[in-house]
């Protein structure tokens, strides 16, 4: 079923309200390139819990791969929570995405670490990652993938120093009344934040546009958000090259314009018994067009 299309115009210094317009108003152009987007496949061999139908995810993932393969894509991203729990869950979904024609880049999610303590250090490697955060550049667009699980209680085995440190920080954030102070969230570490700043500075110098991708939302600052949401937004706002932040985690999806910087949460694939959610994103000089499939809505996001 086709979804509504939103044409979102961004201008520096003013927050704008999304307005739905006919796509025919946009000029016909050839994109610089396109890429695939998926979020929260979240498979585990378990009965459904509420609206999360875990055993339906492999079929949805296979359908998404088949449809993405019909398009000329530079690469694809999965925005975290590839599994729901149990390390053996990777053995079911990894072979499915190996059929993608375009390389799949993973983002680390909180559920990806809901495995046996001794297996937690192996999770990034299972997803083809040497490190949780990285970047790649194509035709003047810098994709910066951040790791919002780096400081969190679930990332590390119980009793270890990183686990204890994150648990203590979570308690402090709760006392401060932070909206995102939940055990399923987290944040990038200090070294990663410095790396992100350097990536933004390098992009500014190279006159590149930046699309940042992570698992947890930055905005809106609510129960799904990263622990340091205010700091993250402040950093991205301070660099004009930053155009858009894409994430998963909140399966319902969400869009927010913050002074011309787009924050888009993709719908979760695991939600519902019979509908899928994924997208094809096409990059133009002045915008990103997201063509959603099934539950995922369409967007045209104008670069500030």
N, C-alpha and C positions, 0 to 999 in steps of 0.2 A: 504494500500500500504506500503510495507516495505521501511524503510529509510536507508540511508547510516549509517554505523557504524564507529565511530572514536575511535581509540585506542590512548589514550593520556598518555604519560609517563612523570612523574614528577620527577625532581631531584632538591635537594636543591641548591639554588644559581644561577640557570640559568633558564631563561624564554625559553620555548620550543614552537615550532610551531606544532599545531595538525597535525597528519598525518593519513590518512585513510588506514586501512589495513584489510585484511580478518579476520573475527572473528575465522575462523578455526585454525588460528595460536596460539590462546590462549588455554592453557591446559584445559581439561574438569575437572571441580571441582564442588563440592557442596557448595553453599553459606552458610555463617553462618546464615543468615536470609534475608528476603526480606520485602520491604515495598512499599506502593503505594504513588504516587506523582500526585497532581493536582494543578493548579494555575488559578486564575482569571476566575472563573465561571461567576461572575459579572452579575447576573440576575437582571432584573427589567422588569415589564410588560410595555414595551414601544417599539415603532418602532425602527428599526435598525438605527444606526448612523454610517455612513461610513462602515467600515468592521466589526463593532461590532453588532452582531445579538443577542440581549438580550433575546428575547423570545425563541430562540433555545437552550439556556443554560440548562433548566431543562431536556430536552431530552438528551442532551450530557452528563449531569451529571448522569442521570439514566443509560445510556449505559456504562459509565465508572465504575459505581458501580457494575453493573452486570458482567463486565469483570474482575474487581479486585477481585470479590468474587469467581472467578474460581481458584484463586491462594491462596496458604498458606502464608498469610502475617502477620507479627508481628503487624503492625499498618499502618496507612496512614497519610499523611499530605496534607492539602490544604494551599497553600502559599499566602493567602491574597486575598482581593476583592471577597469574597463569594457572595456579592451582588454589584450592581452598585449604587443604591440609594433606598430610601424609606424603612422604618423599616419593613413594612409588607412583603417585599420581602423575608425576612428570613422564613416566614411561608410557602413559596413554596418550597424552597430548603432544609431546615432542614429535613423534613420527607424523602426526597430522600436519603440523606446520612445516615439516621438512619438505612437503610437497609444494610449498610456495615457490614460484618462479623468481620472485624478487626477495632479496635478503630480508630476514626479520630481525629487527633490533628490539631487545627487551628493556623494559623499565622494571625495577624491583618494587614489589608491593608487600604489604604486611603479611598477607596470607601465604606468600611464597616461603616465608620462614616459619610457618606453623607446621614444622616437621620435628623429628627427633633431635634432641639437643646436639648429638654428635654429628648430625647431618647438616646443621645450619651453615657451617663454613663452606659446604659444597654447593649451596644454592646458586650463587652467581655463576659458577662454572657450568652448572646444569643448563643455565640460560645463555651460555656462550659469552659470558662477561668476564674479563680480566679484572675489571673494577666496576663499582656500582654507578659511577658517573663518568661521562665521556661526551665527545662532540664529534660532529661530522659536518662537512661543508659541501654544498652542491649549488652551483650556478648563483653564487652570491647570497645564499641562504645558509645560515649557520644553525644547525640543530644542536641544542645543548640539552643533554639528558642528565637530570639530577637524581640523586638517591635520597629520597625523603624518609627512608627507613634506617639511615645510618646511625642516628642516635634514637634508640627505642628499646623498650624492655624485651620485645619478642625477637629481636635480631640476634641475641646472644644467649648462650646457655645460662640457666639459673645458677646463681652463686658466683658468676664471673664478675670481674670489676666493671666492664662496660654495662652489663645488665644492672648491677647495683647502682651505678651512676645514673643511668637513664631512669630507673625506678624512683630514685631520690628527686631527680629533676621533675618528673611527672607529679610527685606529691607537692612540690613547690608551686608548680603551675596551677594545680587545682586550688591551692590556698589563695592564689592571686586571682582566681575566677576566670582563667583563660578558657575561651570557648572550645578550643581544640585540645584541651588537656584530657585526652582519652588514651587508654592503653593501646588502642589500635592505630594511633597516629605516631608521629615522630618528626624528625627534622634532619637536615643536612648538618654535618659537623663543621667546626670552625675552619679546618683546612679546605673542606669542600666549598665553603662560602667564599674563601679567598680565591679558589680556583674559578668559581662562577664569576666573580668580579673581573678576574683576568680575562676570561672568555668574552665578557661583554666589552671590555676595553679593546681587546684585539679586534672584535667585530666592528666597533666604532671606527677604529683606525683603518680597517680594510673596506669600509663603507658596505658592510654586509647587514642584512636583516636577520634578526634572531628569533627563532621559535624555540621556546623552552618546554621541555616535556618532563613530567614527574608523575608519581602515583597519587599523592595526596593533594587536594586543592590548596591553593593559597588564599584565594577569595572565592566565595564569601567566607569570612572568618567565623565558622560555626563548628559543630561537633565532628566534622570530617577533616578539618583543616590541619595543616602542619603546625607544630608547636610554636614556631617563630614566624607566623604569618605576617605580622606587621613589618618585621625586618626584611623578609623576603620581598614583599610588595614594595617597600621603600627602595631596595636595591634595584629591582627591575624598573621602577618608575624613573630612576635617576639616569638611565641610559636610553636614549632615543632609538637605538637600534633594536631594543626589545619590543616586539610587536604583539606577541601572543604566548599564553601559557596553556598547554593542553595536559589534561590529567584524567585519571579514572577515580576509583575508590567509592564515590557516591553514585550508586548504580542508577539513580533516578535521573542523572544528568543535570547540568545547570549552565547558564551563561550569565556573565557579568562584564560590564564595561567599566573600567576604573581609569578615568581620565585618558581615555583613548587606548589603554592597554586591555586587550581582550583576555578574559579568563573563561575557558571552556572546559567543562567536565563532560566527558563522553559517557553515554549510557552503558551499563554493564551487561555483557553478553549472558551471564548466568541468570538474569532475571526473567521470569515468566516461563511457562512450560512450552509455549509454541511459537514465540517470536524471537527473532535474532536481533543483534545490534552491532553494526560495524560501519565503516565509511571509507570513501575514497576522497583524499584531499588533493586539490590541484592548486599549484602555486603560480600566481601571476605577479607581475612587477608591483602591483599596488594592492594585492589582496590575496587571501586564501579562501578558496571555495571548498566547502565540505558537502559532499553528496552522500547523505545518509542512506542506509539500507534498513528497512523495516522500522524498528522503534527509534533508531537514531535520526534525529532531525537534521535538516539541511541548514547550512549557514553560509553566508558570504561575509567574510570578515575583512573590512578595509583596513589597511595598514595606516597607523598614525604617522 
